[in-house]
Amino acid sequence: ASSIAPVKIFFVNIDAFCTFTSNATRRKAFLSSHNLEFPSPGDTRWYYRARVINVLYNNYEKLIEIFENIVDSATG
């Protein structure tokens, strides 16, 4: 995976998203208020990433809407 640039970028972004959601209580609470729960780091890094990818995939449209609302409220 590390030798294929798009794959490497994908996993770097997944890791960044995990950090973004797991290191802030307010962000976790906000996502939880929209019925979105992201897994906590657990058994193995690959298993954790797979679970996060499933949440992102299954809630993609909802996440886009949530983040657009965040941006709009910050700039409005």
PDB file of N, CA, C, O and CB in Angstrom:
ATOM      1  N   ALA A   1       0.822  -1.200   0.000  1.00  0.00           N
ATOM      2  CA  ALA A   1       0.000   0.000   0.000  1.00  0.00           C
ATOM      3  C   ALA A   1       0.857   1.252   0.000  1.00  0.00           C
ATOM      4  O   ALA A   1       0.472   2.261  -0.589  1.00  0.00           O
ATOM      5  CB  ALA A   1      -0.931   0.005   1.200  1.00  0.00           C
ATOM      6  N   SER A   2       2.011   1.208   0.648  1.00  0.00           N
ATOM      7  CA  SER A   2       2.825   2.417   0.743  1.00  0.00           C
ATOM      8  C   SER A   2       3.496   2.783  -0.571  1.00  0.00           C
ATOM      9  O   SER A   2       3.966   3.911  -0.716  1.00  0.00           O
ATOM     10  CB  SER A   2       3.871   2.245   1.807  1.00  0.00           C
ATOM     11  N   SER A   3       3.558   1.867  -1.534  1.00  0.00           N
ATOM     12  CA  SER A   3       4.198   2.185  -2.804  1.00  0.00           C
ATOM     13  C   SER A   3       3.213   2.714  -3.839  1.00  0.00           C
ATOM     14  O   SER A   3       3.635   3.169  -4.903  1.00  0.00           O
ATOM     15  CB  SER A   3       4.894   0.966  -3.346  1.00  0.00           C
ATOM     16  N   ILE A   4       1.927   2.668  -3.560  1.00  0.00           N
ATOM     17  CA  ILE A   4       0.910   3.183  -4.474  1.00  0.00           C
ATOM     18  C   ILE A   4       0.372   4.474  -3.863  1.00  0.00           C
ATOM     19  O   ILE A   4      -0.354   4.449  -2.869  1.00  0.00           O
ATOM     20  CB  ILE A   4      -0.247   2.129  -4.720  1.00  0.00           C
ATOM     21  N   ALA A   5       0.738   5.599  -4.469  1.00  0.00           N
ATOM     22  CA  ALA A   5       0.448   6.913  -3.890  1.00  0.00           C
ATOM     23  C   ALA A   5      -1.025   7.121  -3.534  1.00  0.00           C
ATOM     24  O   ALA A   5      -1.305   7.538  -2.410  1.00  0.00           O
ATOM     25  CB  ALA A   5       0.878   7.983  -4.847  1.00  0.00           C
ATOM     26  N   PRO A   6      -1.981   6.855  -4.427  1.00  0.00           N
ATOM     27  CA  PRO A   6      -3.385   7.087  -4.050  1.00  0.00           C
ATOM     28  C   PRO A   6      -3.837   6.244  -2.858  1.00  0.00           C
ATOM     29  O   PRO A   6      -4.645   6.696  -2.048  1.00  0.00           O
ATOM     30  CB  PRO A   6      -4.285   6.800  -5.230  1.00  0.00           C
ATOM     31  N   VAL A   7      -3.321   5.036  -2.752  1.00  0.00           N
ATOM     32  CA  VAL A   7      -3.680   4.175  -1.623  1.00  0.00           C
ATOM     33  C   VAL A   7      -3.076   4.727  -0.340  1.00  0.00           C
ATOM     34  O   VAL A   7      -3.726   4.751   0.705  1.00  0.00           O
ATOM     35  CB  VAL A   7      -3.205   2.722  -1.862  1.00  0.00           C
ATOM     36  N   LYS A   8      -1.840   5.165  -0.428  1.00  0.00           N
ATOM     37  CA  LYS A   8      -1.173   5.753   0.740  1.00  0.00           C
ATOM     38  C   LYS A   8      -1.933   6.991   1.214  1.00  0.00           C
ATOM     39  O   LYS A   8      -2.159   7.161   2.412  1.00  0.00           O
ATOM     40  CB  LYS A   8       0.297   6.119   0.406  1.00  0.00           C
ATOM     41  N   ILE A   9      -2.324   7.850   0.281  1.00  0.00           N
ATOM     42  CA  ILE A   9      -3.068   9.069   0.618  1.00  0.00           C
ATOM     43  C   ILE A   9      -4.408   8.709   1.261  1.00  0.00           C
ATOM     44  O   ILE A   9      -4.826   9.344   2.229  1.00  0.00           O
ATOM     45  CB  ILE A   9      -3.293   9.941  -0.645  1.00  0.00           C
ATOM     46  N   PHE A  10      -5.078   7.696   0.724  1.00  0.00           N
ATOM     47  CA  PHE A  10      -6.352   7.250   1.286  1.00  0.00           C
ATOM     48  C   PHE A  10      -6.193   6.872   2.753  1.00  0.00           C
ATOM     49  O   PHE A  10      -6.974   7.313   3.596  1.00  0.00           O
ATOM     50  CB  PHE A  10      -6.904   6.059   0.489  1.00  0.00           C
ATOM     51  N   PHE A  11      -5.185   6.058   3.063  1.00  0.00           N
ATOM     52  CA  PHE A  11      -5.007   5.609   4.444  1.00  0.00           C
ATOM     53  C   PHE A  11      -4.503   6.730   5.356  1.00  0.00           C
ATOM     54  O   PHE A  11      -4.819   6.741   6.546  1.00  0.00           O
ATOM     55  CB  PHE A  11      -4.037   4.438   4.487  1.00  0.00           C
ATOM     56  N   VAL A  12      -3.736   7.658   4.822  1.00  0.00           N
ATOM     57  CA  VAL A  12      -3.330   8.824   5.613  1.00  0.00           C
ATOM     58  C   VAL A  12      -4.566   9.640   5.973  1.00  0.00           C
ATOM     59  O   VAL A  12      -4.698  10.112   7.102  1.00  0.00           O
ATOM     60  CB  VAL A  12      -2.300   9.700   4.834  1.00  0.00           C
ATOM     61  N   ASN A  13      -5.472   9.805   5.009  1.00  0.00           N
ATOM     62  CA  ASN A  13      -6.705  10.545   5.280  1.00  0.00           C
ATOM     63  C   ASN A  13      -7.591   9.827   6.292  1.00  0.00           C
ATOM     64  O   ASN A  13      -8.207  10.470   7.143  1.00  0.00           O
ATOM     65  CB  ASN A  13      -7.476  10.766   3.990  1.00  0.00           C
ATOM     66  N   ILE A  14      -7.659   8.510   6.205  1.00  0.00           N
ATOM     67  CA  ILE A  14      -8.429   7.736   7.190  1.00  0.00           C
ATOM     68  C   ILE A  14      -7.836   7.949   8.584  1.00  0.00           C
ATOM     69  O   ILE A  14      -8.570   8.183   9.544  1.00  0.00           O
ATOM     70  CB  ILE A  14      -8.436   6.218   6.825  1.00  0.00           C
ATOM     71  N   ASP A  15      -6.515   7.867   8.690  1.00  0.00           N
ATOM     72  CA  ASP A  15      -5.859   8.087   9.982  1.00  0.00           C
ATOM     73  C   ASP A  15      -6.120   9.498  10.498  1.00  0.00           C
ATOM     74  O   ASP A  15      -6.361   9.691  11.690  1.00  0.00           O
ATOM     75  CB  ASP A  15      -4.348   7.842   9.865  1.00  0.00           C
ATOM     76  N   ALA A  16      -6.074  10.490   9.600  1.00  0.00           N
ATOM     77  CA  ALA A  16      -6.329  11.877  10.005  1.00  0.00           C
ATOM     78  C   ALA A  16      -7.766  12.034  10.496  1.00  0.00           C
ATOM     79  O   ALA A  16      -8.014  12.720  11.487  1.00  0.00           O
ATOM     80  CB  ALA A  16      -6.057  12.846   8.833  1.00  0.00           C
ATOM     81  N   PHE A  17      -8.700  11.407   9.810  1.00  0.00           N
ATOM     82  CA  PHE A  17     -10.095  11.481  10.239  1.00  0.00           C
ATOM     83  C   PHE A  17     -10.280  10.826  11.597  1.00  0.00           C
ATOM     84  O   PHE A  17     -11.013  11.335  12.446  1.00  0.00           O
ATOM     85  CB  PHE A  17     -11.010  10.819   9.208  1.00  0.00           C
ATOM     86  N   CYS A  18      -9.622   9.710  11.796  1.00  0.00           N
ATOM     87  CA  CYS A  18      -9.698   9.025  13.091  1.00  0.00           C
ATOM     88  C   CYS A  18      -9.165   9.919  14.204  1.00  0.00           C
ATOM     89  O   CYS A  18      -9.759  10.003  15.279  1.00  0.00           O
ATOM     90  CB  CYS A  18      -8.909   7.701  13.052  1.00  0.00           C
ATOM     91  N   THR A  19      -8.063  10.574  13.945  1.00  0.00           N
ATOM     92  CA  THR A  19      -7.486  11.488  14.930  1.00  0.00           C
ATOM     93  C   THR A  19      -8.436  12.650  15.187  1.00  0.00           C
ATOM     94  O   THR A  19      -8.648  13.042  16.335  1.00  0.00           O
ATOM     95  CB  THR A  19      -6.116  12.010  14.454  1.00  0.00           C
ATOM     96  N   PHE A  20      -9.006  13.200  14.121  1.00  0.00           N
ATOM     97  CA  PHE A  20      -9.926  14.327  14.224  1.00  0.00           C
ATOM     98  C   PHE A  20     -11.132  13.983  15.090  1.00  0.00           C
ATOM     99  O   PHE A  20     -11.578  14.805  15.891  1.00  0.00           O
ATOM    100  CB  PHE A  20     -10.387  14.760  12.837  1.00  0.00           C
ATOM    101  N   THR A  21     -11.658  12.779  14.933  1.00  0.00           N
ATOM    102  CA  THR A  21     -12.866  12.416  15.672  1.00  0.00           C
ATOM    103  C   THR A  21     -12.590  11.845  17.051  1.00  0.00           C
ATOM    104  O   THR A  21     -13.446  11.936  17.931  1.00  0.00           O
ATOM    105  CB  THR A  21     -13.655  11.430  14.885  1.00  0.00           C
ATOM    106  N   SER A  22     -11.431  11.265  17.263  1.00  0.00           N
ATOM    107  CA  SER A  22     -11.214  10.584  18.542  1.00  0.00           C
ATOM    108  C   SER A  22     -10.554  11.454  19.600  1.00  0.00           C
ATOM    109  O   SER A  22     -10.643  11.141  20.787  1.00  0.00           O
ATOM    110  CB  SER A  22     -10.380   9.370  18.325  1.00  0.00           C
ATOM    111  N   ASN A  23      -9.903  12.523  19.209  1.00  0.00           N
ATOM    112  CA  ASN A  23      -9.150  13.317  20.176  1.00  0.00           C
ATOM    113  C   ASN A  23      -9.904  14.523  20.717  1.00  0.00           C
ATOM    114  O   ASN A  23      -9.328  15.326  21.451  1.00  0.00           O
ATOM    115  CB  ASN A  23      -7.886  13.778  19.556  1.00  0.00           C
ATOM    116  N   ALA A  24     -11.165  14.666  20.374  1.00  0.00           N
ATOM    117  CA  ALA A  24     -11.912  15.830  20.838  1.00  0.00           C
ATOM    118  C   ALA A  24     -13.289  15.406  21.347  1.00  0.00           C
ATOM    119  O   ALA A  24     -14.101  14.864  20.597  1.00  0.00           O
ATOM    120  CB  ALA A  24     -12.052  16.871  19.708  1.00  0.00           C
ATOM    121  N   THR A  25     -13.532  15.653  22.593  1.00  0.00           N
ATOM    122  CA  THR A  25     -14.795  15.272  23.215  1.00  0.00           C
ATOM    123  C   THR A  25     -15.975  15.962  22.545  1.00  0.00           C
ATOM    124  O   THR A  25     -17.013  15.337  22.324  1.00  0.00           O
ATOM    125  CB  THR A  25     -14.773  15.604  24.701  1.00  0.00           C
ATOM    126  N   ARG A  26     -15.827  17.244  22.218  1.00  0.00           N
ATOM    127  CA  ARG A  26     -16.932  17.980  21.593  1.00  0.00           C
ATOM    128  C   ARG A  26     -17.254  17.429  20.211  1.00  0.00           C
ATOM    129  O   ARG A  26     -18.424  17.321  19.842  1.00  0.00           O
ATOM    130  CB  ARG A  26     -16.592  19.470  21.491  1.00  0.00           C
ATOM    131  N   ARG A  27     -16.220  17.077  19.443  1.00  0.00           N
ATOM    132  CA  ARG A  27     -16.462  16.500  18.116  1.00  0.00           C
ATOM    133  C   ARG A  27     -17.177  15.163  18.235  1.00  0.00           C
ATOM    134  O   ARG A  27     -18.113  14.877  17.488  1.00  0.00           O
ATOM    135  CB  ARG A  27     -15.137  16.324  17.350  1.00  0.00           C
ATOM    136  N   LYS A  28     -16.728  14.349  19.182  1.00  0.00           N
ATOM    137  CA  LYS A  28     -17.383  13.053  19.395  1.00  0.00           C
ATOM    138  C   LYS A  28     -18.845  13.253  19.778  1.00  0.00           C
ATOM    139  O   LYS A  28     -19.726  12.568  19.258  1.00  0.00           O
ATOM    140  CB  LYS A  28     -16.652  12.246  20.489  1.00  0.00           C
ATOM    141  N   ALA A  29     -19.098  14.182  20.677  1.00  0.00           N
ATOM    142  CA  ALA A  29     -20.467  14.443  21.123  1.00  0.00           C
ATOM    143  C   ALA A  29     -21.326  14.974  19.977  1.00  0.00           C
ATOM    144  O   ALA A  29     -22.491  14.601  19.838  1.00  0.00           O
ATOM    145  CB  ALA A  29     -20.469  15.441  22.289  1.00  0.00           C
ATOM    146  N   PHE A  30     -20.744  15.841  19.165  1.00  0.00           N
ATOM    147  CA  PHE A  30     -21.478  16.394  18.027  1.00  0.00           C
ATOM    148  C   PHE A  30     -21.864  15.291  17.049  1.00  0.00           C
ATOM    149  O   PHE A  30     -23.017  15.214  16.624  1.00  0.00           O
ATOM    150  CB  PHE A  30     -20.640  17.467  17.312  1.00  0.00           C
ATOM    151  N   LEU A  31     -20.917  14.444  16.692  1.00  0.00           N
ATOM    152  CA  LEU A  31     -21.215  13.341  15.775  1.00  0.00           C
ATOM    153  C   LEU A  31     -22.214  12.374  16.406  1.00  0.00           C
ATOM    154  O   LEU A  31     -23.094  11.850  15.723  1.00  0.00           O
ATOM    155  CB  LEU A  31     -19.922  12.595  15.387  1.00  0.00           C
ATOM    156  N   SER A  32     -22.078  12.144  17.686  1.00  0.00           N
ATOM    157  CA  SER A  32     -22.999  11.258  18.394  1.00  0.00           C
ATOM    158  C   SER A  32     -24.420  11.830  18.380  1.00  0.00           C
ATOM    159  O   SER A  32     -25.392  11.080  18.284  1.00  0.00           O
ATOM    160  CB  SER A  32     -22.526  11.042  19.844  1.00  0.00           C
ATOM    161  N   SER A  33     -24.538  13.148  18.473  1.00  0.00           N
ATOM    162  CA  SER A  33     -25.861  13.779  18.431  1.00  0.00           C
ATOM    163  C   SER A  33     -26.536  13.590  17.073  1.00  0.00           C
ATOM    164  O   SER A  33     -27.752  13.744  16.953  1.00  0.00           O
ATOM    165  CB  SER A  33     -25.743  15.270  18.746  1.00  0.00           C
ATOM    166  N   HIS A  34     -25.752  13.260  16.062  1.00  0.00           N
ATOM    167  CA  HIS A  34     -26.284  12.959  14.729  1.00  0.00           C
ATOM    168  C   HIS A  34     -26.331  11.446  14.483  1.00  0.00           C
ATOM    169  O   HIS A  34     -26.389  10.984  13.343  1.00  0.00           O
ATOM    170  CB  HIS A  34     -25.430  13.647  13.645  1.00  0.00           C
ATOM    171  N   ASN A  35     -26.304  10.695  15.580  1.00  0.00           N
ATOM    172  CA  ASN A  35     -26.362   9.224  15.529  1.00  0.00           C
ATOM    173  C   ASN A  35     -25.214   8.600  14.744  1.00  0.00           C
ATOM    174  O   ASN A  35     -25.396   7.607  14.040  1.00  0.00           O
ATOM    175  CB  ASN A  35     -27.669   8.787  14.921  1.00  0.00           C
ATOM    176  N   LEU A  36     -24.044   9.189  14.872  1.00  0.00           N
ATOM    177  CA  LEU A  36     -22.846   8.636  14.241  1.00  0.00           C
ATOM    178  C   LEU A  36     -21.858   8.255  15.322  1.00  0.00           C
ATOM    179  O   LEU A  36     -21.447   9.087  16.130  1.00  0.00           O
ATOM    180  CB  LEU A  36     -22.212   9.646  13.247  1.00  0.00           C
ATOM    181  N   GLU A  37     -21.491   7.021  15.328  1.00  0.00           N
ATOM    182  CA  GLU A  37     -20.513   6.520  16.292  1.00  0.00           C
ATOM    183  C   GLU A  37     -19.331   5.948  15.527  1.00  0.00           C
ATOM    184  O   GLU A  37     -19.491   5.056  14.694  1.00  0.00           O
ATOM    185  CB  GLU A  37     -21.140   5.446  17.234  1.00  0.00           C
ATOM    186  N   PHE A  38     -18.159   6.460  15.812  1.00  0.00           N
ATOM    187  CA  PHE A  38     -16.952   5.918  15.204  1.00  0.00           C
ATOM    188  C   PHE A  38     -16.286   4.991  16.203  1.00  0.00           C
ATOM    189  O   PHE A  38     -16.272   5.264  17.403  1.00  0.00           O
ATOM    190  CB  PHE A  38     -15.982   7.051  14.760  1.00  0.00           C
ATOM    191  N   PRO A  39     -15.740   3.903  15.708  1.00  0.00           N
ATOM    192  CA  PRO A  39     -15.115   2.933  16.616  1.00  0.00           C
ATOM    193  C   PRO A  39     -13.900   3.513  17.310  1.00  0.00           C
ATOM    194  O   PRO A  39     -13.234   4.412  16.797  1.00  0.00           O
ATOM    195  CB  PRO A  39     -14.718   1.677  15.860  1.00  0.00           C
ATOM    196  N   SER A  40     -13.632   2.988  18.468  1.00  0.00           N
ATOM    197  CA  SER A  40     -12.412   3.346  19.185  1.00  0.00           C
ATOM    198  C   SER A  40     -11.288   2.453  18.688  1.00  0.00           C
ATOM    199  O   SER A  40     -11.522   1.319  18.271  1.00  0.00           O
ATOM    200  CB  SER A  40     -12.596   3.209  20.730  1.00  0.00           C
ATOM    201  N   PRO A  41     -10.060   2.973  18.733  1.00  0.00           N
ATOM    202  CA  PRO A  41      -8.944   2.110  18.325  1.00  0.00           C
ATOM    203  C   PRO A  41      -8.970   0.840  19.160  1.00  0.00           C
ATOM    204  O   PRO A  41      -9.155   0.880  20.376  1.00  0.00           O
ATOM    205  CB  PRO A  41      -7.575   2.843  18.481  1.00  0.00           C
ATOM    206  N   GLY A  42      -8.784  -0.258  18.502  1.00  0.00           N
ATOM    207  CA  GLY A  42      -8.924  -1.511  19.222  1.00  0.00           C
ATOM    208  C   GLY A  42      -7.891  -2.534  18.849  1.00  0.00           C
ATOM    209  O   GLY A  42      -6.688  -2.272  18.831  1.00  0.00           O
ATOM    210  N   ASP A  43      -8.400  -3.712  18.550  1.00  0.00           N
ATOM    211  CA  ASP A  43      -7.573  -4.895  18.365  1.00  0.00           C
ATOM    212  C   ASP A  43      -6.346  -4.661  17.483  1.00  0.00           C
ATOM    213  O   ASP A  43      -5.211  -4.753  17.951  1.00  0.00           O
ATOM    214  CB  ASP A  43      -8.400  -5.985  17.778  1.00  0.00           C
ATOM    215  N   THR A  44      -6.577  -4.368  16.239  1.00  0.00           N
ATOM    216  CA  THR A  44      -5.455  -4.129  15.332  1.00  0.00           C
ATOM    217  C   THR A  44      -5.738  -2.892  14.512  1.00  0.00           C
ATOM    218  O   THR A  44      -6.890  -2.497  14.335  1.00  0.00           O
ATOM    219  CB  THR A  44      -5.203  -5.348  14.413  1.00  0.00           C
ATOM    220  N   ARG A  45      -4.693  -2.296  14.021  1.00  0.00           N
ATOM    221  CA  ARG A  45      -4.844  -1.083  13.230  1.00  0.00           C
ATOM    222  C   ARG A  45      -5.674  -1.342  11.977  1.00  0.00           C
ATOM    223  O   ARG A  45      -6.526  -0.527  11.623  1.00  0.00           O
ATOM    224  CB  ARG A  45      -3.476  -0.527  12.850  1.00  0.00           C
ATOM    225  N   TRP A  46      -5.435  -2.469  11.301  1.00  0.00           N
ATOM    226  CA  TRP A  46      -6.173  -2.754  10.073  1.00  0.00           C
ATOM    227  C   TRP A  46      -7.662  -2.991  10.358  1.00  0.00           C
ATOM    228  O   TRP A  46      -8.519  -2.525   9.607  1.00  0.00           O
ATOM    229  CB  TRP A  46      -5.571  -3.976   9.365  1.00  0.00           C
ATOM    230  N   TYR A  47      -7.963  -3.702  11.419  1.00  0.00           N
ATOM    231  CA  TYR A  47      -9.357  -3.961  11.783  1.00  0.00           C
ATOM    232  C   TYR A  47     -10.051  -2.648  12.130  1.00  0.00           C
ATOM    233  O   TYR A  47     -11.189  -2.416  11.721  1.00  0.00           O
ATOM    234  CB  TYR A  47      -9.443  -4.952  12.973  1.00  0.00           C
ATOM    235  N   TYR A  48      -9.372  -1.798  12.878  1.00  0.00           N
ATOM    236  CA  TYR A  48      -9.914  -0.490  13.246  1.00  0.00           C
ATOM    237  C   TYR A  48     -10.188   0.338  11.999  1.00  0.00           C
ATOM    238  O   TYR A  48     -11.261   0.926  11.865  1.00  0.00           O
ATOM    239  CB  TYR A  48      -8.946   0.257  14.182  1.00  0.00           C
ATOM    240  N   ARG A  49      -9.224   0.387  11.088  1.00  0.00           N
ATOM    241  CA  ARG A  49      -9.412   1.147   9.851  1.00  0.00           C
ATOM    242  C   ARG A  49     -10.595   0.610   9.053  1.00  0.00           C
ATOM    243  O   ARG A  49     -11.378   1.382   8.499  1.00  0.00           O
ATOM    244  CB  ARG A  49      -8.139   1.105   8.998  1.00  0.00           C
ATOM    245  N   ALA A  50     -10.720  -0.696   8.996  1.00  0.00           N
ATOM    246  CA  ALA A  50     -11.841  -1.292   8.256  1.00  0.00           C
ATOM    247  C   ALA A  50     -13.173  -0.870   8.863  1.00  0.00           C
ATOM    248  O   ALA A  50     -14.122  -0.579   8.135  1.00  0.00           O
ATOM    249  CB  ALA A  50     -11.730  -2.830   8.247  1.00  0.00           C
ATOM    250  N   ARG A  51     -13.248  -0.835  10.171  1.00  0.00           N
ATOM    251  CA  ARG A  51     -14.485  -0.413  10.836  1.00  0.00           C
ATOM    252  C   ARG A  51     -14.772   1.062  10.565  1.00  0.00           C
ATOM    253  O   ARG A  51     -15.923   1.436  10.337  1.00  0.00           O
ATOM    254  CB  ARG A  51     -14.396  -0.664  12.351  1.00  0.00           C
ATOM    255  N   VAL A  52     -13.737   1.901  10.589  1.00  0.00           N
ATOM    256  CA  VAL A  52     -13.920   3.328  10.302  1.00  0.00           C
ATOM    257  C   VAL A  52     -14.374   3.517   8.858  1.00  0.00           C
ATOM    258  O   VAL A  52     -15.277   4.310   8.588  1.00  0.00           O
ATOM    259  CB  VAL A  52     -12.610   4.114  10.562  1.00  0.00           C
ATOM    260  N   ILE A  53     -13.756   2.797   7.940  1.00  0.00           N
ATOM    261  CA  ILE A  53     -14.141   2.897   6.532  1.00  0.00           C
ATOM    262  C   ILE A  53     -15.602   2.501   6.359  1.00  0.00           C
ATOM    263  O   ILE A  53     -16.318   3.134   5.583  1.00  0.00           O
ATOM    264  CB  ILE A  53     -13.234   2.007   5.652  1.00  0.00           C
ATOM    265  N   ASN A  54     -16.055   1.481   7.055  1.00  0.00           N
ATOM    266  CA  ASN A  54     -17.466   1.085   6.982  1.00  0.00           C
ATOM    267  C   ASN A  54     -18.386   2.196   7.463  1.00  0.00           C
ATOM    268  O   ASN A  54     -19.416   2.458   6.842  1.00  0.00           O
ATOM    269  CB  ASN A  54     -17.706  -0.174   7.805  1.00  0.00           C
ATOM    270  N   VAL A  55     -18.031   2.845   8.551  1.00  0.00           N
ATOM    271  CA  VAL A  55     -18.855   3.949   9.060  1.00  0.00           C
ATOM    272  C   VAL A  55     -18.871   5.087   8.048  1.00  0.00           C
ATOM    273  O   VAL A  55     -19.929   5.649   7.762  1.00  0.00           O
ATOM    274  CB  VAL A  55     -18.325   4.450  10.431  1.00  0.00           C
ATOM    275  N   LEU A  56     -17.707   5.432   7.505  1.00  0.00           N
ATOM    276  CA  LEU A  56     -17.641   6.507   6.513  1.00  0.00           C
ATOM    277  C   LEU A  56     -18.464   6.160   5.275  1.00  0.00           C
ATOM    278  O   LEU A  56     -19.217   6.994   4.770  1.00  0.00           O
ATOM    279  CB  LEU A  56     -16.183   6.781   6.116  1.00  0.00           C
ATOM    280  N   TYR A  57     -18.322   4.959   4.800  1.00  0.00           N
ATOM    281  CA  TYR A  57     -19.039   4.528   3.598  1.00  0.00           C
ATOM    282  C   TYR A  57     -20.550   4.526   3.825  1.00  0.00           C
ATOM    283  O   TYR A  57     -21.306   5.024   2.991  1.00  0.00           O
ATOM    284  CB  TYR A  57     -18.571   3.130   3.172  1.00  0.00           C
ATOM    285  N   ASN A  58     -20.980   3.980   4.929  1.00  0.00           N
ATOM    286  CA  ASN A  58     -22.413   3.861   5.207  1.00  0.00           C
ATOM    287  C   ASN A  58     -23.076   5.183   5.554  1.00  0.00           C
ATOM    288  O   ASN A  58     -24.301   5.289   5.496  1.00  0.00           O
ATOM    289  CB  ASN A  58     -22.630   2.895   6.326  1.00  0.00           C
ATOM    290  N   ASN A  59     -22.291   6.194   5.916  1.00  0.00           N
ATOM    291  CA  ASN A  59     -22.850   7.483   6.337  1.00  0.00           C
ATOM    292  C   ASN A  59     -22.294   8.646   5.531  1.00  0.00           C
ATOM    293  O   ASN A  59     -22.303   9.785   5.998  1.00  0.00           O
ATOM    294  CB  ASN A  59     -22.577   7.713   7.809  1.00  0.00           C
ATOM    295  N   TYR A  60     -21.816   8.374   4.339  1.00  0.00           N
ATOM    296  CA  TYR A  60     -21.124   9.392   3.545  1.00  0.00           C
ATOM    297  C   TYR A  60     -21.978  10.642   3.343  1.00  0.00           C
ATOM    298  O   TYR A  60     -21.532  11.750   3.640  1.00  0.00           O
ATOM    299  CB  TYR A  60     -20.728   8.819   2.193  1.00  0.00           C
ATOM    300  N   GLU A  61     -23.192  10.475   2.844  1.00  0.00           N
ATOM    301  CA  GLU A  61     -24.058  11.630   2.567  1.00  0.00           C
ATOM    302  C   GLU A  61     -24.354  12.417   3.841  1.00  0.00           C
ATOM    303  O   GLU A  61     -24.335  13.648   3.837  1.00  0.00           O
ATOM    304  CB  GLU A  61     -25.373  11.170   1.918  1.00  0.00           C
ATOM    305  N   LYS A  62     -24.624  11.713   4.908  1.00  0.00           N
ATOM    306  CA  LYS A  62     -24.906  12.359   6.191  1.00  0.00           C
ATOM    307  C   LYS A  62     -23.692  13.156   6.668  1.00  0.00           C
ATOM    308  O   LYS A  62     -23.838  14.276   7.156  1.00  0.00           O
ATOM    309  CB  LYS A  62     -25.308  11.309   7.250  1.00  0.00           C
ATOM    310  N   LEU A  63     -22.498  12.586   6.529  1.00  0.00           N
ATOM    311  CA  LEU A  63     -21.279  13.280   6.945  1.00  0.00           C
ATOM    312  C   LEU A  63     -21.031  14.528   6.107  1.00  0.00           C
ATOM    313  O   LEU A  63     -20.639  15.568   6.638  1.00  0.00           O
ATOM    314  CB  LEU A  63     -20.079  12.344   6.848  1.00  0.00           C
ATOM    315  N   ILE A  64     -21.255  14.430   4.806  1.00  0.00           N
ATOM    316  CA  ILE A  64     -21.099  15.606   3.941  1.00  0.00           C
ATOM    317  C   ILE A  64     -22.026  16.716   4.416  1.00  0.00           C
ATOM    318  O   ILE A  64     -21.606  17.866   4.545  1.00  0.00           O
ATOM    319  CB  ILE A  64     -21.395  15.249   2.457  1.00  0.00           C
ATOM    320  N   GLU A  65     -23.269  16.380   4.674  1.00  0.00           N
ATOM    321  CA  GLU A  65     -24.247  17.363   5.137  1.00  0.00           C
ATOM    322  C   GLU A  65     -23.825  17.975   6.477  1.00  0.00           C
ATOM    323  O   GLU A  65     -23.910  19.190   6.657  1.00  0.00           O
ATOM    324  CB  GLU A  65     -25.632  16.712   5.267  1.00  0.00           C
ATOM    325  N   ILE A  66     -23.378  17.152   7.399  1.00  0.00           N
ATOM    326  CA  ILE A  66     -22.949  17.636   8.710  1.00  0.00           C
ATOM    327  C   ILE A  66     -21.779  18.601   8.572  1.00  0.00           C
ATOM    328  O   ILE A  66     -21.790  19.682   9.159  1.00  0.00           O
ATOM    329  CB  ILE A  66     -22.561  16.462   9.618  1.00  0.00           C
ATOM    330  N   PHE A  67     -20.764  18.210   7.791  1.00  0.00           N
ATOM    331  CA  PHE A  67     -19.586  19.072   7.661  1.00  0.00           C
ATOM    332  C   PHE A  67     -19.885  20.337   6.867  1.00  0.00           C
ATOM    333  O   PHE A  67     -19.284  21.378   7.133  1.00  0.00           O
ATOM    334  CB  PHE A  67     -18.452  18.309   6.998  1.00  0.00           C
ATOM    335  N   GLU A  68     -20.796  20.277   5.903  1.00  0.00           N
ATOM    336  CA  GLU A  68     -21.208  21.493   5.201  1.00  0.00           C
ATOM    337  C   GLU A  68     -21.913  22.445   6.158  1.00  0.00           C
ATOM    338  O   GLU A  68     -21.702  23.656   6.088  1.00  0.00           O
ATOM    339  CB  GLU A  68     -22.129  21.151   4.015  1.00  0.00           C
ATOM    340  N   ASN A  69     -22.745  21.918   7.050  1.00  0.00           N
ATOM    341  CA  ASN A  69     -23.415  22.754   8.047  1.00  0.00           C
ATOM    342  C   ASN A  69     -22.411  23.386   8.999  1.00  0.00           C
ATOM    343  O   ASN A  69     -22.569  24.540   9.398  1.00  0.00           O
ATOM    344  CB  ASN A  69     -24.434  21.932   8.835  1.00  0.00           C
ATOM    345  N   ILE A  70     -21.386  22.639   9.362  1.00  0.00           N
ATOM    346  CA  ILE A  70     -20.345  23.190  10.236  1.00  0.00           C
ATOM    347  C   ILE A  70     -19.643  24.347   9.544  1.00  0.00           C
ATOM    348  O   ILE A  70     -19.440  25.403  10.143  1.00  0.00           O
ATOM    349  CB  ILE A  70     -19.322  22.101  10.630  1.00  0.00           C
ATOM    350  N   VAL A  71     -19.273  24.151   8.290  1.00  0.00           N
ATOM    351  CA  VAL A  71     -18.584  25.203   7.535  1.00  0.00           C
ATOM    352  C   VAL A  71     -19.494  26.410   7.368  1.00  0.00           C
ATOM    353  O   VAL A  71     -19.060  27.546   7.561  1.00  0.00           O
ATOM    354  CB  VAL A  71     -18.130  24.681   6.154  1.00  0.00           C
ATOM    355  N   ASP A  72     -20.754  26.175   7.012  1.00  0.00           N
ATOM    356  CA  ASP A  72     -21.698  27.276   6.820  1.00  0.00           C
ATOM    357  C   ASP A  72     -21.917  28.060   8.106  1.00  0.00           C
ATOM    358  O   ASP A  72     -21.990  29.288   8.074  1.00  0.00           O
ATOM    359  CB  ASP A  72     -23.028  26.746   6.306  1.00  0.00           C
ATOM    360  N   SER A  73     -22.022  27.373   9.231  1.00  0.00           N
ATOM    361  CA  SER A  73     -22.249  28.074  10.495  1.00  0.00           C
ATOM    362  C   SER A  73     -21.003  28.825  10.945  1.00  0.00           C
ATOM    363  O   SER A  73     -21.108  29.838  11.637  1.00  0.00           O
ATOM    364  CB  SER A  73     -22.683  27.087  11.578  1.00  0.00           C
ATOM    365  N   ALA A  74     -19.838  28.347  10.565  1.00  0.00           N
ATOM    366  CA  ALA A  74     -18.595  29.030  10.936  1.00  0.00           C
ATOM    367  C   ALA A  74     -18.373  30.277  10.094  1.00  0.00           C
ATOM    368  O   ALA A  74     -17.767  31.241  10.562  1.00  0.00           O
ATOM    369  CB  ALA A  74     -17.405  28.084  10.789  1.00  0.00           C
ATOM    370  N   THR A  75     -18.857  30.267   8.853  1.00  0.00           N
ATOM    371  CA  THR A  75     -18.634  31.409   7.970  1.00  0.00           C
ATOM    372  C   THR A  75     -19.827  32.344   7.915  1.00  0.00           C
ATOM    373  O   THR A  75     -19.713  33.458   7.404  1.00  0.00           O
ATOM    374  CB  THR A  75     -18.307  30.931   6.583  1.00  0.00           C
ATOM    375  N   GLY A  76     -20.969  31.914   8.431  1.00  0.00           N
ATOM    376  CA  GLY A  76     -22.197  32.704   8.332  1.00  0.00           C
ATOM    377  C   GLY A  76     -22.406  33.489   9.535  1.00  0.00           C
ATOM    378  O   GLY A  76     -23.392  34.219   9.633  1.00  0.00           O
TER     379      GLY A  76
END
